[in-house]
């Protein structure tokens, strides 16, 4: 909203000023528009999916078949651990399983002719299932020697080299999916009634100070953090060219409520005295009227007026220190001023 430049004295015509001796002021109209109430907080950016790749078996790294920082596809082989001993374990377990399977078959036939007791048959069944479980564990250990990407993404730094011995739980590398990122942030608990899934957020990061990234809330925590008195909120954002990365600090603006037909005036028009707020409105005959007002949302250089003014009424933006209730005013017509600025 443009401020209205002050004019000279002398005219008694509407909008052209007040009588001789009137005080020149700058005025602006109270205008209606849709406002979105928002709250600004600090949060962190988190990859949509991130996982540390760890060894599930003990052994010597045979190969590491990827380039650090490269894209990998889901199921792509990242590491192979020497599996010669594991293959031997599988072969031994397979042989024992086949023997137990054959013994169980014979036991079934012998039980039918009552050649063996039920106890001996139960022992054959137990041996069969025990050897089957041993084979499955051996096969799983053998499969674990080949380590694959759990999902498509960017592979991180390689923490081990071929020939190096690793133990169960050792971190080998990481995989990060950055096609979308999540913003995680805490919102003061007083706004909890206004937080909704689907609300828009705006995000700014230091790496790209001139850009604003948009996202949408998908999670609002059902509990309040007792230490900070905040509610955890998460939002997802598309990450074109994967410029936003895991761990970035972010300034987040969360949309809370859309308010149509809100009345807005320049913030400079509001006079604050202790706990009261007022404005000088231009009354009939271009006379200053001191009005108590109730304010709402504060914007950049503007403020919402909830009570005390009507749309289209003029308020004094500059010159309030020179006037009082009943002071005659002179000013340029707002519409004329806007026409000059547009021309």
C-alpha positions as CSV (number, residue, x, y, z in Angstrom):
1,X,0.0,0.0,0.0
2,X,1.6,3.3,-1.1
3,X,1.7,6.2,1.4
4,X,0.0,9.4,0.3
5,X,2.2,12.4,-0.1
6,X,1.3,15.4,1.9
7,X,-0.2,18.5,0.2
8,X,-0.5,22.2,0.7
9,X,-3.0,24.2,2.7
10,X,-5.9,26.3,1.6
11,X,-8.6,24.3,-0.1
12,X,-11.9,23.4,1.6
13,X,-12.9,20.9,-1.0
14,X,-13.3,17.2,-0.1
15,X,-9.9,15.5,-0.3
16,X,-8.1,18.7,-1.1
17,X,-7.4,19.7,2.4
18,X,-9.0,21.6,5.2
19,X,-9.5,25.3,5.9
20,X,-6.7,27.9,6.2
21,X,-4.3,26.8,9.0
22,X,-5.0,23.1,8.6
23,X,-2.1,20.8,9.3
24,X,-0.6,19.0,6.2
25,X,-0.4,15.2,6.8
26,X,0.1,12.0,4.9
27,X,-2.9,9.7,4.7
28,X,-3.7,6.2,3.5
29,X,-7.0,4.3,3.1
30,X,-7.9,1.2,5.1
31,X,-8.2,-1.5,2.5
32,X,-9.7,-5.0,2.5
33,X,-7.8,-8.1,1.3
34,X,-7.2,-11.7,2.2
35,X,-4.5,-12.3,4.8
36,X,-2.8,-15.5,5.8
37,X,-1.8,-15.7,9.5
38,X,1.6,-17.3,9.8
39,X,4.3,-18.1,12.4
40,X,8.1,-18.1,11.8
41,X,10.3,-20.7,13.4
42,X,13.7,-22.4,12.9
43,X,13.9,-26.0,11.8
44,X,16.1,-28.6,10.2
45,X,16.0,-30.2,6.7
46,X,16.1,-34.0,6.7
47,X,16.4,-36.4,3.8
48,X,13.2,-38.2,3.0
49,X,15.1,-41.5,3.5
50,X,18.6,-41.9,4.9
51,X,20.2,-45.1,6.2
52,X,23.6,-46.2,7.4
53,X,24.7,-49.4,5.6
54,X,26.2,-51.8,8.2
55,X,27.7,-55.3,8.0
56,X,25.5,-58.1,9.3
57,X,28.3,-60.6,9.3
58,X,31.9,-60.8,10.2
59,X,34.4,-61.2,7.4
60,X,36.9,-59.6,5.0
61,X,35.6,-57.0,2.4
62,X,36.1,-58.5,-1.0
63,X,34.8,-55.6,-3.2
64,X,33.4,-52.2,-2.9
65,X,31.6,-51.5,-6.3
66,X,30.5,-47.9,-6.2
67,X,31.8,-44.4,-6.5
68,X,31.4,-42.1,-3.5
69,X,28.6,-39.5,-4.1
70,X,27.2,-41.4,-7.1
71,X,23.6,-42.3,-7.6
72,X,22.7,-46.0,-6.9
73,X,19.5,-47.9,-7.7
74,X,17.5,-50.0,-5.3
75,X,19.1,-53.5,-5.1
76,X,22.4,-52.4,-6.6
77,X,25.4,-54.2,-5.1
78,X,27.6,-52.0,-2.9
79,X,29.9,-54.5,-1.1
80,X,30.8,-58.1,-1.2
81,X,32.3,-59.8,1.8
82,X,34.4,-63.0,1.4
83,X,31.9,-65.8,1.5
84,X,34.1,-68.9,0.9
85,X,33.7,-70.1,4.5
86,X,30.0,-69.2,4.4
87,X,29.5,-71.3,1.3
88,X,31.1,-74.2,3.0
89,X,28.7,-73.8,5.9
90,X,25.7,-73.8,3.5
91,X,27.0,-77.0,1.9
92,X,27.3,-78.7,5.2
93,X,23.9,-77.5,6.4
94,X,22.4,-78.7,3.1
95,X,23.8,-82.2,3.5
96,X,22.6,-82.5,7.1
97,X,19.1,-81.3,6.0
98,X,18.9,-83.8,3.2
99,X,19.9,-86.6,5.6
100,X,17.3,-85.5,8.2
101,X,14.7,-85.3,5.5
102,X,15.5,-88.9,4.4
103,X,15.4,-90.2,8.0
104,X,12.0,-88.5,8.6
105,X,10.6,-90.2,5.5
106,X,11.9,-93.6,6.7
107,X,10.5,-93.0,10.2
108,X,7.0,-92.3,8.8
109,X,7.1,-95.6,7.0
110,X,8.4,-97.5,10.1
111,X,5.8,-95.8,12.3
112,X,3.0,-97.2,10.1
113,X,4.2,-100.7,10.7
114,X,5.0,-100.0,14.4
115,X,8.6,-100.9,13.9
116,X,9.6,-97.7,15.8
117,X,8.0,-96.0,18.7
118,X,6.3,-92.6,18.6
119,X,9.2,-91.2,20.6
120,X,11.7,-92.2,18.0
121,X,9.5,-90.7,15.3
122,X,9.2,-87.4,17.2
123,X,13.0,-87.3,17.4
124,X,13.2,-87.6,13.6
125,X,10.7,-84.8,13.2
126,X,12.7,-82.6,15.6
127,X,16.0,-83.4,13.8
128,X,14.4,-82.5,10.5
129,X,13.2,-79.0,11.6
130,X,16.4,-78.3,13.5
131,X,18.5,-79.0,10.4
132,X,16.1,-77.0,8.2
133,X,16.5,-74.0,10.5
134,X,20.3,-74.4,10.5
135,X,20.3,-74.4,6.7
136,X,18.1,-71.3,6.5
137,X,20.5,-69.4,8.9
138,X,23.5,-70.5,6.9
139,X,21.8,-69.4,3.6
140,X,20.9,-66.0,5.2
141,X,24.5,-65.5,6.3
142,X,25.7,-66.3,2.8
143,X,23.2,-63.9,1.3
144,X,24.3,-61.2,3.8
145,X,27.8,-61.3,2.3
146,X,26.4,-59.4,-0.7
147,X,25.3,-55.9,0.6
148,X,22.8,-54.0,-1.6
149,X,21.3,-50.5,-1.7
150,X,18.0,-50.7,0.2
151,X,16.5,-47.9,-2.0
152,X,17.5,-45.6,-4.8
153,X,19.5,-42.5,-3.8
154,X,23.0,-41.0,-3.4
155,X,25.7,-43.2,-1.8
156,X,27.8,-41.5,0.9
157,X,31.5,-41.9,1.8
158,X,33.1,-45.3,1.8
159,X,34.1,-46.2,5.3
160,X,36.0,-49.4,4.6
161,X,38.3,-50.7,1.8
162,X,38.7,-54.1,0.1
163,X,40.8,-56.4,2.2
164,X,39.7,-54.8,5.5
165,X,38.1,-57.1,8.1
166,X,34.7,-55.9,9.4
167,X,32.6,-57.0,12.3
168,X,28.8,-57.2,12.8
169,X,27.4,-53.6,13.1
170,X,30.4,-51.8,11.4
171,X,29.2,-48.9,9.3
172,X,30.3,-49.3,5.7
173,X,28.6,-46.3,4.0
174,X,25.3,-44.5,3.8
175,X,22.5,-44.0,1.2
176,X,20.4,-40.9,1.1
177,X,17.3,-40.2,-0.9
178,X,17.1,-36.4,-1.6
179,X,14.4,-36.3,-4.3
180,X,12.2,-34.9,-1.6
181,X,13.3,-33.5,1.7
182,X,11.5,-33.0,5.0
183,X,11.4,-29.9,7.1
184,X,11.1,-30.7,10.8
185,X,10.4,-27.9,13.3
186,X,8.7,-27.0,16.5
187,X,5.8,-24.6,16.7
188,X,4.8,-22.9,20.0
189,X,1.9,-24.8,21.6
190,X,-0.4,-21.8,21.6
191,X,-0.8,-22.3,17.9
192,X,-1.8,-26.0,18.2
193,X,-5.4,-25.4,17.4
194,X,-4.5,-23.8,14.1
195,X,-2.0,-26.4,12.9
196,X,-3.4,-28.6,10.1
197,X,-2.1,-31.3,7.8
198,X,-2.0,-29.8,4.3
199,X,-1.0,-26.3,5.4
200,X,1.6,-24.6,3.2
201,X,5.1,-23.7,4.5
202,X,7.8,-21.4,3.0
203,X,11.5,-22.3,3.7
204,X,14.6,-20.2,3.3
205,X,18.2,-21.5,3.8
206,X,21.5,-19.6,4.0
207,X,22.9,-21.4,1.0
208,X,20.2,-19.8,-1.3
209,X,19.3,-16.5,0.4
210,X,17.3,-15.1,-2.5
211,X,15.1,-18.2,-2.9
212,X,12.0,-19.5,-1.1
213,X,11.2,-23.2,-1.2
214,X,7.6,-24.3,-0.8
215,X,6.3,-27.4,1.1
216,X,3.2,-28.9,2.7
217,X,2.6,-30.1,6.2
218,X,2.0,-33.9,6.4
219,X,2.5,-34.5,10.2
220,X,1.5,-32.7,13.4
221,X,2.6,-34.4,16.6
222,X,-0.2,-35.4,18.9
223,X,1.9,-34.4,21.9
224,X,3.6,-31.3,23.2
225,X,7.3,-31.4,24.1
226,X,7.2,-30.6,27.8
227,X,10.7,-28.9,27.9
228,X,10.2,-26.6,25.0
229,X,6.4,-26.3,25.0
230,X,6.4,-26.8,21.2
231,X,4.6,-29.2,18.8
232,X,6.7,-31.2,16.4
233,X,5.6,-30.5,12.8
234,X,6.9,-32.1,9.6
235,X,6.5,-31.0,6.0
236,X,7.7,-32.4,2.7
237,X,9.2,-30.4,-0.2
238,X,10.2,-31.3,-3.7
239,X,14.0,-31.0,-4.1
240,X,14.7,-30.2,-7.8
241,X,18.4,-30.7,-8.6
242,X,18.8,-32.0,-5.1
243,X,20.2,-28.6,-3.9
244,X,18.7,-29.0,-0.4
245,X,20.7,-31.5,1.6
246,X,20.3,-33.4,4.9
247,X,21.1,-31.3,8.0
248,X,20.6,-27.8,6.6
249,X,19.3,-25.2,9.1
250,X,16.1,-23.6,7.8
251,X,13.9,-20.6,8.5
252,X,10.3,-21.8,8.2
253,X,7.2,-19.8,7.8
254,X,4.0,-21.8,8.5
255,X,0.6,-20.7,7.2
256,X,-2.0,-21.1,10.0
257,X,-5.2,-19.5,8.9
258,X,-6.6,-17.6,5.8
259,X,-8.7,-14.6,6.7
260,X,-10.7,-13.1,3.8
261,X,-11.9,-9.4,3.9
262,X,-9.3,-8.4,6.4
263,X,-8.9,-4.6,7.0
264,X,-5.3,-3.4,6.6
265,X,-3.5,0.0,7.2
266,X,0.1,1.1,7.3
267,X,1.7,0.2,10.6
268,X,3.0,3.7,11.0
269,X,-0.6,5.0,11.5
270,X,-1.0,3.1,14.8
271,X,-0.2,5.1,17.9
272,X,0.8,3.0,20.9
273,X,0.3,4.4,24.4
274,X,0.8,1.9,27.2
275,X,-1.8,-0.8,26.6
276,X,-4.0,1.2,24.2
277,X,-3.7,1.5,20.4
278,X,-5.3,4.2,18.4
279,X,-5.2,6.0,15.0
280,X,-6.1,9.4,13.7
281,X,-8.9,8.9,11.1
282,X,-10.0,11.7,8.8
283,X,-13.5,12.6,9.8
284,X,-16.2,14.7,8.3
285,X,-14.9,18.1,7.2
286,X,-11.3,16.8,7.1
287,X,-11.2,16.9,10.9
288,X,-8.9,14.5,12.9
289,X,-10.7,11.9,14.9
290,X,-8.8,9.8,17.5
291,X,-10.1,6.2,17.2
292,X,-9.2,3.3,19.5
293,X,-8.4,0.3,17.4
294,X,-7.8,-3.4,18.0
295,X,-5.0,-4.9,15.9
296,X,-4.5,-8.4,14.5
297,X,-1.9,-9.8,12.2
298,X,1.3,-7.7,11.7
299,X,2.8,-7.8,8.2
300,X,5.8,-6.0,6.7
301,X,5.0,-2.4,7.2
302,X,1.3,-3.1,7.7
303,X,-1.1,-4.2,10.4
304,X,-4.6,-5.8,10.4
305,X,-7.3,-3.8,12.1
306,X,-10.0,-6.0,13.7
307,X,-12.1,-3.2,15.2
308,X,-12.3,0.6,15.1
309,X,-12.2,1.4,11.4
310,X,-14.2,0.7,8.2
311,X,-12.9,-0.1,4.7
312,X,-12.1,3.1,2.7
313,X,-11.7,5.4,5.7
314,X,-8.5,7.4,5.7
315,X,-5.9,7.3,8.5
316,X,-3.0,9.7,9.1
317,X,0.3,7.9,8.4
318,X,2.7,10.9,8.9
319,X,2.1,14.0,10.9
320,X,0.3,12.4,13.9
321,X,2.7,14.2,16.3
322,X,1.5,17.6,15.0
323,X,-2.3,17.1,15.5
324,X,-4.8,16.2,18.1
325,X,-8.5,15.3,18.2
326,X,-10.5,18.0,16.2
327,X,-7.4,19.3,14.3
328,X,-8.2,20.4,10.7
329,X,-6.2,18.5,8.1
330,X,-5.0,19.0,4.6
331,X,-3.8,16.2,2.3
332,X,-3.7,15.0,-1.3
333,X,-6.6,12.9,-2.5
334,X,-5.4,9.2,-2.3
335,X,-6.9,8.3,-5.7
336,X,-5.1,11.3,-7.4
337,X,-1.8,10.4,-5.8
338,X,-2.1,6.7,-7.0
339,X,-3.0,7.9,-10.5
340,X,0.2,10.1,-10.6
341,X,2.3,7.2,-9.4
342,X,0.9,4.8,-12.0
343,X,1.3,7.4,-14.9
